[in-house]
Amino acid sequence: MPDDTPRPSRLDAAYLALACGIAFFWQLGNLGLVGPDEPRYAQVAREMWQRGDWLTPTLGGATWFEKPALLYWLMGLSFQLVGFNEWGARLPSAVAATLTVLLLGTLRPPLGPAAALMTATSPMMLAFARAATFEALLTLAVTTATLAFHLSFEAARQARLTQARLILYLFYVALGSGLLAKGLVGLVLPLGSLLFYLLLTPDLRREPWKALRHLRPLTGSLLVLAVAGLWYIPVIVQHGWPFIEEFFIAHHFQRFTSNRFHHPGPVYYYLPILLAGLLPWSLWLIAGLYRAVQPANPVATGHENSQNTSTDDAKSLIRLALCGFVTPLLFFSFSGSKLPGYILPAVPFAALLAAHSLYCLSGRQHLFWLCLASLGQLGLYTGLQLATHKISPEKVLSGREFFLGGLLVTVLGLGALHARRRMSGLFRLALVQLGLVLWLTAQFPVLEPQFSTKPLTAIIARQAQPAELVVFFRCREYAPVFYNPDHTTCCDAAREPNQISDPATIAATVARRGTLLVIFPQRERSTLEAEMWTLHLLGTSGRFALARLTATAPPDQPDSPETGEVRHHGLVSQHDIVQDAVGADMHPTPQNRRLDDGPLGNP
């Protein structure tokens, strides 16, 4: 049978770049910043940029030592390029995901190009490449370090010593970058994978001193220190124990060993997340995991005949992929805190295992998995459409458009079944995935009110009085912190936005200030409809609402005769909120002290 396997080429890179452009960059800024993390991290980066201080992260002027600085540096650079907006906040993640995909594409065919395309079109990578969070940067660093280790050993085995040494230096630079991307986990994941790899490799297990000599640990340690020390050394020198206590003890060790941050989950938490986050490729992942632990099975070498014998470097790559997948899965499964994004570094290696099975399955097995994958894509499309219809039935696609979209997904999926080449079937399934991306991004205007409070921030920008404060009643939202920094502060001991859960505190604040803007869950409206103030509803966005609370003036303190409006006196300070929150644990601590230098300090 002639060999029609694609080879690494500029055309392959162009296809992957096009896929990344659609998957990661299309309509990147068309959805407001989502959840607590995106606007919070974006605001930290903006404050560092505005102060010109790239050492100390702050939020609302208070030190913010939860995460390292690499993402903030890159956000600051992108803010300079495209402005303080969603594009600027998310651009570093999109670029990092693209580099991860292109790196996979440089590996030996057919595994590399296939795994790269699977990674680019997996739902989990699609989500976090479009998020202003640390996960995509960490995934790039972990993937680069792990693959550089493998490529360095392979180059040394083939007596390409200069190339092996240069790739080894890249390995250590990636380790240092991982420390800057998300802390110690950027070191633990690749080193843990490599330890498993060494234990599973017979020649390295028998003669570990050869691996140690090749790794040059002293030179490598100095290189890691040089990269990571760009931030860690000066920040420890300047802030000392408060930084160590919050960054290392609280957000590393306590986050892993306890449920202090309220993100629990069972041991099997990540199994369904990985299966769903890799659809439709998770079907091949299951087969790939089975084949990876069966040493007698052949390894894909570029031919579609499943009986081709494997080469040593192909076996080594699959063994490495198995270790790169299992290590983060085991590590985070036993963590006290669990969030879906933690497992993202396993996705590129899961894609390698899935690509391996794609080329090693027999014809009937391959056809069976293609049928299941096509059905899975149709189910994914149907689920997304029904979900958006439930959110806003009057604005989503009509029944006819829904039927035509489902028909298109079905036709393309069935077309993959008739693909003579395995890469052709892969491309057609990937095309369906990219089509789902285009469809879903078109729904962003409908979905935005459900996932972001940005629509409320637009109302604040239009209607807020010059010194009017925004507070949050029984909810935690950070979008106004980024979009309305002049009216929103983060000033409690935990660096949270001005959150109030006690109506008495609301009453005290309104009585003292006269007027107050409150964002609250709509179910709490009855709680806020009190006789001691007047509630004027300004707008709603999904689960949340925005209202102005105006004090009911007592007889001896009449309203302003000129305007009929209640007087108010400037933005609230940290001291003011602490005084209002009687009995609340909102007292500033030394490690969370404010940096009142320049325009970020409260007046």
MARKOLRO-895660 format. One record per residue: x, y negated, z negated of N, C-alpha, C in turn. Coordinates in pm, whole numbers, plus 50000, padded with zeros to 5 digits. Layout:
REM MARKOLRO-895660
XYZXYZXYZ ...
REM end
This chain:
REM MARKOLRO-895660
500855012050000500005000050000500884987650000 500624978250090501454966250094501294958149967 502344951349933502354943249810501804929449841 500614926549793500024913349816499954905349688 500834908349595500844901249467501374887049486 500704876849429501214863249440502534861549368 503404853349424504694850549364504694836349307 505484834049202505574820349151506034810849261 505304800649285505614791349393505034777749359 505354768149443504784754949425503274755149444 502804764049531501364765049551500664770149426 501284780049359500724784749232500644773449131 501734765749121501754754449028500694744149064 500484742049194499474732349237498074737149198 497804750049216496504755549177496274754049027 497314757148950497184756248804497004741648761 497754732548826497604718448792496204713448824 495644717948936494274714148972493274719548870 493474732148831492584738048730492664730248599 493874726448558494034718748435493414704848448 493534698948567492934685848588491434685948566 490774696448616489324697648597489004701748454 489734711548404489404717248273489694707748159 490794700348167491254692648052491064677548066 491064672248189491084657748205489774652048261 488974660148328487744655048387486794650048279 486394637348290485474631148193486004632348050 487304631248034487914632947901487414622647801 487164610547848486724599947758485244597247762 484474606547819483034604247838482184608547720 482834613047613482134616947491482774609747374 481964603747289482514596847173483284606147082 484174600547002484964608646909484034616446816 484344629246799483424638646736483934642746598 482994644046505483314649646374484174640546290 484664645746178485524637646092486954636446142 487464646546213488894646846244489294637346356 488574637446468489004629346583489114614546549 488054608046499488204593746469489184591046357 489304600146263490234598146151491674598146201 492044608046281493414608646332493694597046427 492704593346507492894582046598493114569046522 492394567346412492564555146332493914554946263 494394566446215495724567046156496764562546257 496664567646380497614563846485497524548946516 496304543546519496164529246549496764520746438 496574524646314497144516846205498664517046209 499244528546239500704529146251501174520146363 500454520346475500844512046589500684497246556 499594493446491499364479446460500384474046359 500804482546265501794478146167503214478646223 503414486146331504764488246381505574497146289 504904505146208505564514346114505254528546158 506234535246220506034548646273506474559446174 506704555446051507134564845949505984569045858 505214559445809504194562145707502804562145768 502144573745777500754573845823499844567745716 498904559645759497934553645666496544554745725 495564554845637494154554345676493464544145588 492994533545647492434522745570493454515945482 494724516545522495794510445444496374519345337 495744530945308496244540245207497074551145275 498144555245210499004565445269498214578145298 498534584345411497804596045460498824606745495 499094615745401500154625645417499614639545447 498444640545504497864653745530498604661045641 499014654045747499634660145863500894652345902 501814658845976503024651746022502704641846134 503744635346184503554623046261503554624746412 503884636546467504064637546611502814633546689 501654638346648500424634746719500184619746712 500454613646598500234599246585501184591446677 502414595946688503354589346779502844590046923 502404601846964501944603547102500644595947126 499764595647027498544587647040498894572847054 499854568146975500254554246985500764550847124 501534560047183502024557947319500874557647418 499944566947405498814567247499497884555347478 497764550447355496984538247332497584526447408 498914525747411499564515147486499294516547636 499134528847683498934531147826497494528947869 496534533847790495134533647836494204526147742 494714521047629493884513447537493384521647420 492754514847324492224521447205490844527247236 490834538947294489584545247334489714560347327 488684567347370488684581947363489774588047451 490004582247567491064587147654492404586547583 492694575247521493964573847453494124583547338 493034586347267493114595447153493304609847197 492694613747309492704627847350493794631247451 494414621347509495404624047614496544633047568 497124631347447498204640447406497794655047404 496594658047358496134671947355495974677447495 495414669547586495224674247724496564676947791 497534668247769498864670247828499524682647768 499414684447637500014696147571499404709047624 498094709447642497454721447696497904724047838 498054713547917498534715248055499934720948058 500814715847974502184721047969502204735647925 501324739347833501244753447791500854762347908 499874758047986499424765848102500534766948205 501194755848236502264756048337503434764548290 503704764448160504784772948107504464787648128 503234791648100502844805448126502954808848275 502644799148360502684801448503504074804048557 505104800448482506474802848527506944817048497 506184824748419506594838348387506464847348509 507034859348496507074868548609505674871848657 505504872448789504194876348842503994891348828 502774895948821501544888048831501044883048697 501754886748589501244883648455501194868548432 502264861548468502334847348437501224839148498 501074839048633499994831148693498604835148646 498374848248630497054852648584496784848048441 497764849648353497584845448214497404830348205 498114822948288497984808348287496574804148325 496024810448429494664807048471493634811048366 493844822448304492934826648197492984816848080 494184812448044494324802947933493624789847965 493814784848087493234771948126491714772148126 491124783848149489664784548160489004791748042 489744794147935489134800147816488394789347737 487204792147687486434781847615487194775647498 488004783347428488704777847312489744767547355 490534770647458491514760947505490834748947567 489724751147637488974740047694488524730347585 488074735647473487564727147365488674719147300 489784725647264490814718747187491744710547275 491794713247404492534704447494491824691047509 490544690647477489754678447486489494672247349 490234676347250490024671447113491264664047065 491054653146996492164645246941492594651346808 493134663546815493564670846696494954676546720 495474683646620496854688446624497004702146691 495914709146716496004723146758496704725046891 496414716746990497034718547122498544716247116 498974706347039500414703847023501094715646955 500474720846850501054732446781501124744446875 500094746646954500084757947047501194756747149 501424744747200502534742747295503864745947230 504084741147108505354743647040505554758447011 504524765246961504634779446928504844787747055 504094784747160504244792147286505634790147345 506114777847345507434774947399508514782247322 508454781647189509474788247107509464803247129 508294809347128508214823847141508684828647277 508244821847383508664825947517510134822747542 510634811847486512054808547503512934819247439 512524824247325513264835147262513344847147357 512224850947414512194862447506513054859847629 512894848247691513634845247814515124844247788 515494839447671516924838547638517534852447628 516864861647562517374875347552517444882047688 516424879747772516444885947905517584880447989 517844867447979518974861648053520294867248004 520424869147873521664874747818521864889147864 520794896947871520914910747918521374911448062 521054901348140521444900948280522724892948301 523454890348192524754883648196524674869348249 523524862948238523404848748272523564840848143 524794840048095525064835347960524774820447943 525154812348041524894797948030523394795148024 522644801648110521194800048108520604804947977 521114816147927520624821447800520864811647686 522024805047687522344795647580521424783347587 521184778347707520324766547722518884769747679 518404781447716517044785247676516974787147525 518044792147466518074793747320517994780147251 518664770147306518554756647250517114751647260 516444754847371515034751147385514194757747276 514534770047242513844777247134513914769347004 515074764446970515224757146843514594743346850 514654736846964513974723946979512464725846961 511924736747015510494739547000510134742246855 511024749146781510764751246638510704737946564 511644729046592511614715946529510384708046567 509974709146694508764702146739507524707846671 507524720946648506394726946576506264721446435 507404719246369507374713146236506794699046242 507134691646348506594678146363505134678346407 504714689346470503344690046521502334693046411 502664702846324501684706346220502314712146095 503564709346071504174713545947504754727545953 504814734045837505514746845824504914757845910 503634756945944503034767246027503694767646164 504254756346209504984756146335506274763946331 506734767246211507914775646193507514790046163 506464791746084506064805046039505554813646155 504724807946242504114816046349505144821546448 506004813146507506974819046602507984828246536 508474824646417509444833346350508794846446307 507544845946263506834858246230506644867146351 506294861146465506154868946588507464875346628 508554867946615509854873146656510334884046561 509994883046434510344893646340509644906646378 508344905846407507624917746454508234923146583 508604914046672509184918146800510484925646780 511324920646691512604927446665512364941246604 511374942446518511074955446457510514965346558 509854960346662509254969146762510174972146880 511314965446888512244967446999513344976946955 513414988947011514344999246959515794994946954 516334989347064517764986047064518094974946966 517194965146951517434954346855517244959146712 516354968646692516144974046558517354982346514 517964989446609519124997546574520374989146550 520494978046624521694969646612521264955146589 520734952046472520234938446448521324927846453 522574931846430523654921946432523824915946570 523464923346677523544917846811522544906346829 521334908446779520334897846786520764885746705 521324888246586521764877246501522884869246567 523814876246631524904869346699524394861046816 523434866646889522874859247002522114846846957 521454847646842520614836546797521414824446748 522684826246710523504815146660522734807546551 522424813846440521524807746340522034794746282 523344793146264523864780746206523644769146302 524034770946427523814760446527522334757546543 521524768246545520094766346560519464758946444 519884762046323519334755146205519644740246210 520854736946253521214722746264520364715746370 520074722946479519264716946585517814714946539 517264724746467515914723146412515874711446314 516894710446230516954699546133517064686046202 517824685546312517974672946384516654668246444 515854677746493514574674046554513544670646447 513314679746354512304677446250512704666446154 514024664946133514494654746039514254640546085 513904638746212513584625246260512484618846176 511564627046125510484621746042510574626445897 510864639145874510804644545738511824638145645 513034636245692514064630645604513724616545560 513454607145653513154593545606511864592445526 510834600545559509584599345484509744604645343 510564615145324510834620145189511674610145112 512644604045178513494594145111512644582245065 511714577845149510944565945116509834568745015 509164580245025507984582644942508184593244834 509214601444847509584610644741508514620644702 508334622344570507444632644519506004631244563 505404619244569504014618444618503834624944755 504804623044845504704629544976504814644644963 505794649344888506004663744872504764670244811 504204663844709503044669544641501834670644733 501574660144809500384660344894500614668545021 501744666345088501964672745217502254687645202 503214691145119503624705145109502754713145012 502594707844890501884715644788500384716444818 499764704844840498314704744860497914710144996 498514704445103498024707545237498754719045305 499694725245236500304737445288499974749245196 500534749145077500424760744989499024762344931 498444751444880497094752644825496054754944934 496254749345051495334751845161495334766545201 496524772945194496614787045233496144796345122 496454792944998496204802344889494874800244818 494154789544848492924786744774491874781144868 490694778844811489594772744885489414758244841 490494751644808490414737944759489734728644860 489924731244989489384722145090488074727145150 487474737245087486104741445117485924746245261 486854754745306486714761045438486904776145423 486034782945350486214797345328485774805345450 486094818045447485664827145552486114841245521 485404851245570485804865145546487064868745623 487624880345593488864884645658488664885945809 487484890045851487224892045995486764879146064 486934867746000486424854946048486824852246193 488074855146228488594851146359488314861146470 487874873046438487594882946543486464878246636 485294874646584484254869746677484634856546742 485404848146673485814835446732486714837846853 487644847246842488524850346954487744856547070 486844865647040486074872047146485224861847221 484594852847148483774842547213484644831847278 485754828247213486604817647264487424821347385 487454834247420488194838747537487294843947649 485974842747634485074847447739485364840547872 485324847747983485034862047998486264870947985 487414864747955488674872247956488834881347834 488014879347731488124887747612487834902447643 487084904747751486814918647789488094925747831 488954918947907490234924647945491194924847827 491014915647734491874915747615491694928647536 490464933247524490224945747450491004957147514 490924958047646491664968647716493164966247706 493574953547710495004950347702495604953947568 494854951847461495364955647329495554970747319 494624978147375494744992747372495974997147451 496174991447568497304995647651498634991247590 498634979847521499894974747466500444983847357 499584990947288500054999747180500215014147228 500045016447359500245029647417501515029347501 502665033847448503925032447521503975040247650 503135050447668503185058347790502495051447906 501695041047879500975034447986501895025648067 501655024448198502485015748281502225001148254 503154992848296503054978348280502984972148418 502164961748432502004955248562503324949848611 503654953148737504904948448796504674940848924 503424937748954503134930349075502394938449178 502104951149150501354959549242500024962949178 499064965549258497734968649207497574983449177 498554991549211498495005749177498815007249030 497895012548955498095013348811499145023348772 499685031248866500675041248831502105036448853 502295023948889503655018848905504395019448773 505655023248778506455023448656506845009348618 506955006848490507244993548441508744991348433 509124978848439510504974948418510694971148273 511954970548231512234967548091511754953648052 511954943848141511544930248103510024929048096 509284936648178507834936348169507364942548038 507974953748000507634959847870507934950247756 509074943547766509464934247661508464922747651 508014917747766507064906547765505734910647703 505244922447735503974926947677504114929347528 505244934747488505504936747344505514923247273 506134913347334506164899947275504764894047268 503964896047374502594890847374501774897047262 501974909947240501264916547130501634910246996 502914907846976503364901646849502854887346838 502884879846949502404866046946500924864946921 500184875246955498734875346930498414879846788 499064890346743498744896246614499194887446498 500344880746511500894873046400499944862046352 499474852746437498534842746386497214848646342 496794859646406495534865946365495634871146222 496724878146190496904883246054497134871945955 497974862445992498344851645901497114843745858 496314839345953495174830845919493994838945867 493934851845896492844859945842492924860945690 494124859745635494304860645490494514846945426 494264836445502494364822945447493104819545368 493264811645262492114807345185491244797345258 491834789845350491084780245433491054785445576 489884785245637489734790245773488934780245855 489484776345970488794768146068489064774146205 488144772746300488324779246431489614775346502 490014762646492491184758146565492494764246520 492534769546398493784775346348494304786446439 493404793846503493794805646579494184802346723 494124789746763494434786046901495814790746948 496884790746866498184795646915498174810146962 497164817846926497084831746973496544832847115 495904822347166495214823147295496154825947412 497294818947428498174822147542498644836547543 498924842247427499394856047420498244865847442 497044862247397495874870347430495654870547581 495894859147647495744858647792496774867447862 497994868147810499004877047867498564891647857 498014895447742497524909147726496354911847820 495464902147835494334903847925494794904948070 495764896748109496294897448245496974910848271 497634915948170498274929048182497244939848214 496144939948141495124950148166494434947948300 494334935448345493714932648474494414940148587 495734941148578496504947448685496774962248661 496534966848541496844980848511495624989948511 494424984148504493234992548505493034998848642 492445010448643492115016848770490995009248840 490755012748964489755005449042488385005648979 487915017348933486595018148871486535010648739 487605011848660487635004548533487604989448558 488374985148657488424970948689487054965948733 486344973648816485014969748861484044968948744 484154978248651483284978148533483484965448452 484744961548427485014949548350484554937048425 484694937048558484214925548636482694923948623 481984935148625480524934448607480174928348471 480824933148367480554927748233480924912948225 482054909248286482484895248281481484886248352 480974890648467479984882648540478714880948458 478274891648393477104890648306477374881348188 478594882148134478954873248024478924858748064 479414855648184479374841848231477954837048251 477104845548306475704841848323475054839448187 475364847848089474834845747955475344832947892 476634829847915477204817447862476504805347922 476294805648053475604794548119474184792948066 473474804148053472104803648003472054798247860 472994802947777473024798147639473304783347629 474244778347708474554764147707473354755947753 472694760547859471544753247910470404752947809 470124764247746469054764647646469394756047526 470674755647488471084747447374470874732747403 471284728247522471104714147556469624710847574 468844720447623467404718147637466744716347501 467204723847402466644722547267467014709047208 468234704247239468684691547184467874680047242 467734679947375467034668747438466324673847563 465154679947549464504686547663464124677147775 463924664347747463474655247851464614650247939 465874653147902466994647247975467874657448045 467724670148016468594680148076468044684348211 468724693948273468354698248406466914703548410 466274701248523464924706348540464964721448560 463784727648558463724742048577464314746348710 464044738848817464574742548948466094741648950 466624730748892468084729148888468714739948802 468034743448693468554754148607468604767348683 467554770148760467524782648837468624782648942 468794771449013469814770849117471214772149058 471424765948941472724767248876473004781548835 472004788148777472174802148740472404810948861 471704807848972471914815549094473334814049145 473864801649138475244799449183476224807349097 476024807048965476904814848876476834829648911 475624834548938475464848848970476144852349101 475964843949203476564846849334478074846949325 478654836949257480104836649245480604848349163 479874851849059480284863348978480224876349057 479134878149135479054890249217480094890049328 480434877949375481494877049476482804882249423 483044880349294484284885549236484334900749242 483164907049239483134921649243483604927149377 483444919149483483824923749616485204918849657 485904912349564487244907449596488194919249613 488884919449726489804930549752491054929349666 491494917449640492674915449557492234911749416 492994916249323492614913549184492704898749152 493704891749207493794877449183492614870149245 492064875449356490894869149416489704869949322 489504881549261488434882749162488664873549044 489914872648999490244863748888489944849248924 490324845049045490094831349087488614828149092 487804837549137486374834749148485724833549010 486134841948917485624840548781486094827448719 487354823748745487864811048694487114799348755 486724800748882485964790148948484614788148880 483994798948839482734797848764482964790448633 484064793748564484374786948438484534771948461 485254768148566485464753948595484144747248634 483274754748701481964749348732481154746648606 481284755448507480614753048379481164740548311 482474738148326483064725948270482444713648334 482334713748468481744702348538480304700148494 479564711148480478174709848438478074704548295 478894709948205478804705948065479214691448046 480264686948115480684672948101479614663448154 478814668148250477714659848299476634658048193 476594666948094475614666147986476104657847868 477334652747873477884645347759476994633747715 476444625647808475564614847761474374619847681 473874632047713472764637747638473234643147504 474434649147505474924655747384475544646047284 476004634547331476764625647243476024621947114 474754618247119474094614646992474024626146892 474134638546939474054649846848475384652946781 476484649046843477794652946794478674641146754 478264629046783479084617446750478184606146704 478664598446609477914586546565478354574046640 479034575846753479444564246833478254555446872 477074561046911475954552146942475584542746828 475734547446704475444538546590476494527746578 477734530946614478784520646605478544509446705 477914512646819477584502046915476544492646856 475594498046781474604489546714475284480946608 476204486746534476944479046434477684467546499 478334470246612479104459746680478204448246724 476954451346762476044440946809475364433446695 475014440446588474114434546489474754431646353 475934436846328476534434546197476884419846179 476604414746061476994401146027478494400746000 479114389046009480594388446008481254395745893 480684395445774481344401745659480524413245603 479654418845683478774429445635479514442745633 479304450245527480004462945507479144474745549 479794485045604479144497645637479544507945532 478564514745474478834525745382478074538045430 478404549345370477804562045410477094568045289 475834571245308475044576845199474854591745222 475484599745134475374614345135475764620445270 476784614945331477344620745453478774615645467 479524622045555480904617845580481104616945730 481214605045780481444602745922482554592545938 483464595346031484624586646048484564578246175 483594580646262483554573046387483524557946362 482714552746267482754538246244484104533346193 484884542146129486214538046084487084534246203 486914541346315487694538346435487034527546520 485714528446540485044519246631484714505846566 484524505546434484164493146364485094490746245 486394489646267487304488346153487104475646072 486494465346132486274452846058485144454045956 484314464245970483164465745881483224478445798 484204487045823484284499845754485664501445695 485744505445570487034507645506487094521645448 488304526645431488544539445363489324536245238 488644535645126489334529745012489174537544883 488654549844888488594556944762489844565444743 489914572344633491134579544599491444590544698 490444596044764490664606644861490784601345003 490884587945018490984581645148489774584445235 488604586145173487384588345248486754574845281 485854574545380485074562345400484254559345275 483694547445270482914543445153481664552245144 481784563245072480684572545056480004570344922 478694570044925477914568244803476824578844802 476724586044693475694596444684474634593144579 474854582644503473944579044395473144566644435 471814567144441471034555244474471304543544380 471664546344255471964535344162473184527444208 474174534344264475344527444316474974519044437 474104524344522473594516644636472914503944584 472084505544482471354494144428472304483544374 473344487844302474304478344247475044471044358 475414478144463476154471944573475264462144648 474024466044676473114457044748472804444744664 472594446544533472294435244447473444425344443 474664430444444475824421544436476144415044569 475994422644679476394417544809475234411344885 474024415144852472864409544920472404417745038 473334422745118472974430645236474034441345259 473594452445317474484463845333473994472245450 474924476745535474604486245641474904500345591 473954509245609474084522845556473834532845669 474774542145685474574553745772474214565545683 473154572545719472664583145632471984594045715 471934606445664471144616845731469674612845732 469004615445841467614611045851466724617345745 467104629045696466294635445592466334627745461 467314618545446467454610845322466734597445329 465974594945435465344581845448464404578845332 463634588745290462694586345180463424582445052 464634587645034465404584144915465804569544916 466064564245037466534550445048465384540345056 464164544745065463034535545070462624532344927 463304522644867463084519044727462554504844717 461974501744602461414488444582462474477944558 463674481944519464694472144483465394466144605 465084471244725465644465444847464674468044961 464904461045070464104463045191464954470445294 464404481045351465124489045449464654485445589 465594481145674465314478145815466054488445899 465324497445962465954507746045466464501446174 467764503046201468374497046320468534506946434 468614519846404468774529646511469024543446456 468854553346543469134567246506470034573546611 470754583846569471624591346660471714605546609 470944614346672470954628146628470424629446486 471264635146400470854637546261470974625046175 471614614446228471944602846144471134590646186 471024581546090470334568946113471154557646055 470914545646107471584533446058470514523646014 470674518145894469704508645841470424497445770 469764485945766470254474745685469404474045559 470074474245445469394472645317469564458145273 468454451545247468474437545205467904436545065 468614429544979468184428544840466874420944829 466024425544738464814418244705465184407944600 465194395144639465724384644553464844382644431 465424382344309464654379244188464254364544188 463274360944105462774347144107463854336744082 464844339443996465814329343963466964328944064 466944337544169467974337244271467294337944407 466714326844453465964327144578466904328944697 466284333144809467044334544932467494320844980 468434320745071468964308345128467834300845197 467574288145160466454280845219466684277745365 467944277245409468204273645548467844284945644 468184296845608468024307845703467074318545655 466754318545526465934329345474466684342245456 468024341945475468834353945461469504354145325 469844365945280470504367545151471964364245167 472534357545070473954354045075474804366445051 475984366545113476954377145087478334370945096 479314377245035480604370645015481754379845054 481964381645181483184388245227483134403345219 484144409445282484244424045283484504429345143 483974441045117484224447344989485664451944981 486224451244865487594456044845487534469544776 488704475744764488774488544694488304486744550 488704475844487488304473444348486784472144337 486154465444437484704463744433483984477144437 484404485944528483734498844539483924507044413 485134506644358485374514244235484504509044123 484344495844117483504490144012482044494044031 481604494844159480214498644184479964513244152 480924521644183480744536044165480974539844020 480074535643934480224538243792480134553343768 481134558443700481144572643670481624581443782 481924575743899482384584044012483884585244006 484404596144067485854598344066486464591744188 486454578644192486944571144308488024561444262 489004566344188490054557844136491334560144213 491994549744260493204551444340494314557844259 495064566544325496204573144264497474568344328 498634570244261499884565144318500184570744456 499914583844480500264589344610499354584244720 498204578344683497264573044782497204557844776 498294551644733498274537244715498144530244850 497574518344847497384510544969498664503545008 498814501345136499934493845189499374480945245 499254470845162498604458445203499604449145270 500134453645383501074445345457500474442245592 500184429645617499664426045747498144426945751 497594428045872496144426945889495354438745838 496034450045801495274461745760494824461245616 495484453445535495054452545396493744445145384 492954448945286491684442045267491934427745223 491124418245267491314404345224490994402545077 
REM end
